[in-house]
Amino acid sequence: MLQLQVIRDNKDEIIKALNKRKIDAESLLNNVLQLDEKRRTTQTKLDTILAESNKLSKEIGGLFKSGKAAEANVLKEKTGVLKEESKQLGDDLNITAEELQNILYQIPNVPHDSVPIGTTEDDNEEVFKEGNIPVLETDALPHWELAKKYDIIDFELGVKISGAGFPVYKGKGARLQRALISYFLDKNTAAGYTEIQVPHLVNEASGLGTGQLPDKEGQMYHVTADDLYLIPTAEVPVTNIFRDIIVNKEDFPIRYTAYTPCFRREAGSYGAHVRGLNRLHQFDKVEIVRVEHPENSYTALEGMVEHVKDILRELNLPYRVLRLCSGDLGFTAALTYDFEVFSTAQDRWLEISSVSNFETYQANRLKLRFKDENGKSQLAHTLNGSSLALPRVLAGILENCQTASGIKIPEVLIPYCGFEYID
């Protein structure tokens, strides 16, 4: 969420930057500033009345002690009027503050200067590519056919148990899933991230804190009886560890990693591009989250990008890195790099990671601060990245590593799997 003071001081610059996202920022910001002025004016009136009421209360007490009951009662009538006025002003203040908050929730983060202008994923900017795309046999299969051939993932059984988008992993498929999770966590902890385990359901305040709520697209599963939400990513519970916290600047960088299942409704996702593991309602992911000093957050972002690159090199998967354009940039992000693995069997790129800097956007919602060298509270910067999401990594391994002898497991995973081939 954008800071009110920043909007007041930089309205024109913010409007210009948000124009990259093709939204009517001027109208939204004007509404924000009008409501903010109304809120501040109402607050001033309320403070004045409360101060006058407190002053009169002291005078009334003195008059009663002095035996001047008649004068005291006159003032009591006046405080009664002031009490009614203060109640009305208090109600008006709450309504205005709620309206202001709701509009602020509608305003996305300001894109970083380096974000290219564009409307769709076709306008994303490729900034890096690495790895050799393997040449497969003419009878090479996509991963959903390989899963059936080797009996390692059962999509139909998942439909029976839950519905489409909830696969059942079996035998070596399940062991490969577990191997990937362990490998990703080991890589992350070796890079200085502290592993934690977090709840898989969160309350509304947590969803609001990281920007998943208000859920405009209806992508979160809501447990209505308990008013809890299934997490779409570990980013939500991990980042909310720092909600309403003032961290010590000496603690920077703060780095966490967590494995969780993730749950997404993926409403409106249809077609061949979502077959098999390409898009699921439940999937496993290992996440990395950082809380940083604002002066270091973009250095940290580049470090996260290099970290994910190193993982994909070890998996020996061909991949590329994209800088997302303004039209494809997430609502809360200032800058995002997407990683895509090339699926030779499908002849297409599959997104397998997003690494983002949110600057102060989430921190403002979370009230996540630190004390600077002058003892003044400042908003921290938050970052997160997939390291990695499993389904499309698994799809890439199955499709790119298929041979006449079976699916050859990347060398780095063999100690975790305990086998070299799926056959």
N, C-alpha and C positions, 0 to 999 in steps of 0.2 A: 504494500500500500504506500502511495506517495505521501510524503510529509507535507502537512499544511503550510509550514513556514517556507518550504522549498517551492511550493506552488505559488505562494504570495510573491516570493522574490524572483521567480524565474518563469512566470506564466507563459510569456511569448516563446521562450526557448523550448519549454515542454510541449507546447502546442505544435511547434515545428517538428520536434523529434517524434511525437506521437502520430503525426501525419504519415510517417513511414508505415504505420499500421493500418492506414486507411480508415480512421475513426474520426468522428466529429468531436475532437478534443476541446475545441474552443467552447462549445456549448456546455460540455461537462464541467470544465474548469470554471466557467462563469457561474454555473449553479453552485459549485463548491464554494467559491469566494463569497457569493451572496449569502449562502447559508452560514458560512463561517462568520461573516459580519453580523448576521442576525443573532447567532449564538453568543458572540462576544458582547454585543449590546445588551442582550437579555441577561447574561451573566453579570454585567456591570450593574444593571438595575436591581437584580436580585441581591447582590452584595451590598448595595447601598441601603436597601430596605432592611436587610438582616442586621446591618450595623446600627441603623436607626432604632430598630426594634430592641436590640440588646441594650442600647443606651437608655431607651425609655423604661425598660424593665428595671434597670438599676435605679432610675429616678423614682419609679413606683415604689420600690422597696424602701427608699429613703423617706418618701412621703408618708408611707404607712407607719414607719417608726416614729416619725415626727407628729403623728396624730392627724395628719391632713388627708383623711380618707376620701373626702369629696374630690380633691384635686387628683388623688391617686386613681380614683375610679374613672375620671375623665380620660386620663392617660391610658387606662386599661382598655377603654373603648377604642382608642386610637391604635393600640397594639393589635386589637382584634381585627381592625381593618387591614393593618399591615400584614397580619398573618394570612388573611385571605389573598391579598395581593401576592405575597411571597409564594403561596401554594400554586397560584395560577402561573406565576413566572417560572416556578420549578417545573410544572407540567409542560409549559411551552419550551423550556430549555431541553427537557428530555426528548420531546418530539423532534425538535430541531437537530439535536445531536444525533438522533437515530437516522433522520433523513440524510444528514451530512455523511454519516458512516456508510450508509447504503450506496450513496453516489461514489464515495471513495473506493468502495469495493468493485465498482464497475469500471474503474480506470486501470488499464494494464500498466506494466512497468515501462519505463522509458528505454527504448533500445540504445545500446552502446553505439558510439559513432561508427564502429567498423561493421555494423550489421548492414548487409546489402538490401536495397529496396527491391521488393518483389511481392507477388501475390500468392504463389503456390510453391510447392516443393521443387518444381522445375526451375525456380529462380534461385535456389540455394547455390552457394559458391563452393566448389571443390577446392580445398586448400592442401590436401595431401592424399597420396595414393601409394600403396606398397603391397608387394606380394605377387606371385605368379598365379595366374588363373590356370588351373589344371586342364588338361585335355582329356576328356572322358571318352569312354567307349560309346559307340552309337546307341547301345541299348541301356545307357545310364538312366537311372530312375530318380524321380523327385523323392523327397524324404518320406512323404506319406505312403508311397509304394514300398520304399525300403523298410519302413516300420512294420508293414504287413508281412513282407518277405521274411524278415528275420525275427518277427514276433517280439518286438521290443517296445512298441507303443500301440495301444488299442484305443482308437478313436471311437469306435462303435460302442465299446463297453462304457466309455465315459458318457456317451449320450444316454445309455440305459440308466446309469447311476444318477446323473445330474442333468445332462443336456449337452448340446454342442458347445465346444470350447473348453471342455474339462477332460483332457486325455488321461488315460491310465498308463503309466510306465511300468514295464515288466522286465524281469531278468536283467540282461546286460544293459538295457535301456535305463532302468532304474539306477543301476550301479554307475553308469556314465553320468547321469544327473547328479548323483551324490559326489562323484569324483570332481565334476566341474565346480560344485559349490565349495568343496574343501580346497580345491586349487585356488579359486578366486579369493577366498578368505585368507589363505596362507600368503598369497601375493600382496594382499592389502595390508595385512599385519606386518609383513616384512618391510613394507614401505612406510611404516610409522602410524598406521591407523589402528585404533583400539577396537577390538571386536566386542560387540554387545548384542544381547537378545532383547527384543522389544515386543510389546503387544501387537497383535494383528488386527485389533479393533481400536478405534479412537473415538473420542467425544467430539462434539461440534466445535469446541474451542480449538482443538488441535487442527481440525480441517480448515478453520478460518485462519489459523496462524500461518500455515504454509501456502494458503491460496487455493486449496482444492475446493473450498466452500467460499461463497455460494457456488454450488455445482450447476453451472449454466447448461452443461451438456448432458446432465443426468448420467454421468459415467460411474458414479460411486454406488456401491451396494449399501443400502440403508437398512439397518435392523431397527425397525420402527418401534417395537415394543420397549426397547432399552435406549432408543435414540443414540445408537452407536453406528459407526461406519466401518466397513471392511476396508483395509488400507489398499490404495492403488499402487503404493510404493513405500519402501522403508523410509524414504525421505520424510514422510509425515511424522511418524512417532519419534524418529531419531532427532530431527530438527526441533521438535517440540520439547525435548529435554531442556532446552534453553529458554522456553517461554517464561516471561516475567523474571528473567535472571540478569544480574549485572556480573559479567565475567571479568577476571583480572587480565589486563593487557599482557601481563607476563605469561599467561597461559596460551597465548597464540603461538603457533597454529593449533586449533582444536580439531582433531581428526577422528572420526568414527567410521566403522564399517559394520554392516549387519546383513545377515541373510534372512529373508522372509518370503513366504508366498505372497503374491500380489493378486488383487481382485479388481477386474474392470468390466463393466457392462458392455463396453464396445458397441453401444447402440448404433444401428445403421451401417454396420460393417458386413458387407455381402460380396460375393463374387469369388473368382478363382484366386485372386491375390491374397485371400484370407484362408486358403486351404491348409489343412494339417496344422503345423506349429506356427504358421505365419501370423495368426492373431488368435489369442485365447482369452477366456474369461478368468481363468486361474493359471498363474505361471510362477516360477521361482526366479528370484533375482537377488544378486548381491549388490549392495549399494555402498557408496562412499559419500560422506558428508563432512564438510569443513565449515568452521566458523573462523573468520579471519579479520585482522585489522584491515580497514579500508585501503590503506596504502599498499597492501600486499595481495589483495584478492585476485588481481589479474595475473600476477606471477604464479599464484596458487592454481588458477584455472589452467594455465599452460602446463603446470606440473601434473595436473590430473589428466590432461590430454596425453602427455607423454607416458604416463603410467598405463593407461588403457592401450596405447600403441604397443607397449612392451608385452602385455598379455597376449595380444593378437599375433605378435611376432612369434611368441613361444608356441602358440597353437598352430602356427604356420597356415593361417587363413588369409587370403587376399582381402584387403579392406581399403576403404577410403574414408577421409574425414571431410565433412561439409560444415561450412559456417551458414547457419540458418538465416534465410532472408526474413524481412519484417513480417511478411504474410504467413510464414510458417513458424515464427517464433512463439514459444509458449507465453501465456498471459502474464506469468510472474517473472519471466527471465529478462535480463538485460542483454545477455549474449549466450548463445548455445552452439556447441559443436556436436553434430551427430556423427556416429560411426556406423558404417554400413559394410557388411560382409557380402562378397559376391557369391551367389549361388549358381554354380555352373549348370546344374541339372534344370534349374528354373530359368536360367539366363536372365537373372535380374539381381539387383542389389537389395539386401535385406537390412533394415535398421536394427542394430543390436545394442546401441548405447547412445545416451544423450548426456553431455557434461555441460553444466550451466553455472553462470554467476548471476545471482539475484540482487547483488549489491545490497542496499538497505531495504528493499521492498518487503521481504519476509520479516526482517528484523523489526521493522516498524509495526507490523501486525503483532509480532511476538513480544514486543517491548524487550528486545534483546539488546543489551547495551554493555559498554565498558567505560571505565574511567580513563580519560586521556591524561597527559603529563601535567595538566593544570587542574586535575581533579574534576573536570566537567564530564558529564555523561554524554556519550556518543553512541550512535547506532553502529553495530558490527555489520559485516558482510557475511552472507551465507552462500554456500556453493554445494552442489551435489552432482553425482554422476552414477550411471549404471556401470558396475564393474564385476560382473556383467549380467544382463538379462539372459536367461538360459535358452528359451525356446528357439530363437533364430540362430544362436551360436550352435546349438545341437543340430539344427537343420543344416547349417553350413558344414559341420563336420561330417554328418551322414552323407551329404550329397557330394562334397568335394573330395572326400577320402574314400569313396567307394572304388573297389578294385575287383578283379576276377575272383580273388580269394576271400572277399568280404570287405567290411569297412575297417580300414586301418586306423587305429587310435593314434592321435598325435603323441609323439614321444613323451612330452612333458606330463601327459595324463596317465601313462601306463602304470607308474607307481601307485597312483590313486585308484585306478580301475582294477588292477591285478590281471589284466588280459591285454593282448595286443590287437586282437581282431574281434569284430562282431561277425560271426559266421553261422 
